[in-house]
Amino acid sequence: MGLALSISDLRVTSDRGRQLLAVPKLELPAGALVGIEGPSGAGKSTLLYALAGLLTATGQVRWGDADVLRLDAEQRARFRAERIGMIFQDFLLFEELDAADNAALTALFRPRTERAALRARARARLASLGLGEQGLDRTVASFSGGERQRVAIARAMAAEAPVLLADEPTASLDRAAADRLIDDLIGLARATGTTLIAVSHDTRLISRMDRILTIEDGALTDDREGSA
Amino acid sequence: MIAFWDSLSALSQDLLMTVLLLLPSLLAGGLVLRGFAPWPLVRAILRRFRVASILFVLLIAISVGMGIGLLAQERGLRHGTAQAADKFDLVISAPGSEMTVMMSAVFLQPSDMPLLDGATYAEIAGHESVSIAAPLAFGDSFGSAPVIGTTAEFARYLAEDRIEGRMWETAQEALAGALVPLEIGGGFAPAHGHGDAAEDNAHAGEPLTIVGKLASTGTPWDRAILVPVETVWSVHGLANGHAPDRSDQIGPPFDPAYFPGTPAVVVRSEALWANYALRSEFTRDRETMAFFPGAVLAQLYRVLGDIRQIMSLMALVTQVLVAAAVLLGLFILSRLFHRQLALLRALGAPARFVFAVVWSFGAVLLLAGTVLGLGTGSLAASVLSRIVTARTDILVTAPLGWSEIHFLAGFISVTLLLSLLPAAVVLRQPVVPSLRG
């Protein structure tokens, strides 16, 4: 089951003091599928990274009971490892590892007792995304863009995190691969009750979301229901 | 603590010292890697940057190999020279430089030396504590082989009685050292002098025959031809050490009245204390000088010991500098996979895990380079030993020993601790800019 998000007075500023993002108030229910759109440089990815606790910010970002901005760096890392899966535009895979090792990457730093189960879940996710036994042991360097992004989804969901944050997940894919990925991503999120927040310029992805936020010049300018 | 250390065997001390030297790196490694399994990522990074990794490993291997190869060689040379002087308990000569006499008598390096007369030799040979008093006579050669006049007793003692063929019985017979290119039954005429200045035909009318071959001693004497000392005196037109009515005699006793002189007498006594007594007795102003070649070598080693320490320090500093350069390279290399490191942080990896990946990458390169360097050093020491042995005729063997193991253990610890620095620096890089590429 996903986690609910509650933001209040979130502010992100640059090292030189320039305000990059300000979100006075935002509430998202657990299991919501949320799309974030807006022009390039508006602050969409900044919001995503702030939600993951990867940026220094002020205010409150509460995932369930936990305010990530109140956690120190190592607590935030542990929170991400347990609660947040992340997907990036250019996949960010280890090219020399096979699909199974990439999908189970987080097993390398999880407690020994959790590693076997995490690896098994990663393989199951890969299988459910169509990367069955034949593809598991190939290094991802030989994979197509669509296959790589599916490996990245499997990695993000292997830990059964209740939150999935996706930064332009279809931007590096052709249309056919992007459409398949959208189906996979939304299908998995709905099936598992995961809270999904995706930053994207892809209208086909955004239109499939429950709720759509628009960010312009570092501010939330629109918050509407999606057509899904 | 000192008493405990002293109570341990040499092997135990060496093993314990190795462990102690490795301990800092073992502790650091244990602390950094505890609870993590970074090896798949380290393997992936090594594969990604295999050319750079191989170059780094080779650089470290060459540096380590040169360092330990030279150290082993220096020890082998000391051991070889000490071995060469082993049969020369006490040398008595006219006063002068002990080093010159030792180089001449023990290492057969030609030099002009004043002579001891027959009365002095008789006094030495007749001393109750002396079991061997061998006069030496230099000056002739055959090819690159010096021709040395001495007594049969000393020749047997030198080769520990391992003589193929037989001992000389006349003044026209000789024994060849193990490396002399003459076989038993072969003849030769000694040239007067050595090297390019030798007069080949000076003794052409005095041909000699090899009747025996000495077993290898691992000393410059292996390349020498030994002849009765009477032969050397005779071919130079001198009295042969015996009265005319005994002119066919070979070996002692010599008649002081017909003794032409000897630059050095090698003395052996059965009792250790007697050697000291003889040294004291024959150390006389303006008459004789008695010394232990081993003691002269020890003085030389003391001087060289300081140089060795400097060499060791320089080798260590050089290797640490190379390792530091490699670690700097690692830091630069880590910039190439900074996105992957940022990804790990984004996925929730603890900082210590990212630190462990970078440190392990460096550690693998350093350890691989060190192990390869051990092989390279061993090979270098072996090759250098052969070259030095061929050039000096001193048998030099330089197997790697505990001092090299300790050196490597220290090197590993220092460099693995140093490699914590680039790992720490990499960790300070901000995550989000790296994720954004």
Interface residues (C-beta under 8 A of the other chain):
Chain A: S45 Y49 A52 L54 L55 A73 E74 A77 R78 F79 R80 A81 E82 I84 M86 F88 D90 L92 F94 E95 E96 L97 D101 L105 T106 A107 L108 F109 P111 R112 R115 R155
Chain B: G35 F36 A37 P38 P40 L41 R43 A44 I45 R47 R48 R339 Q340 L343 L344 R345 A346 L347 G348 A349 P350 A351 F353 V431 V432 L435 R436 G437
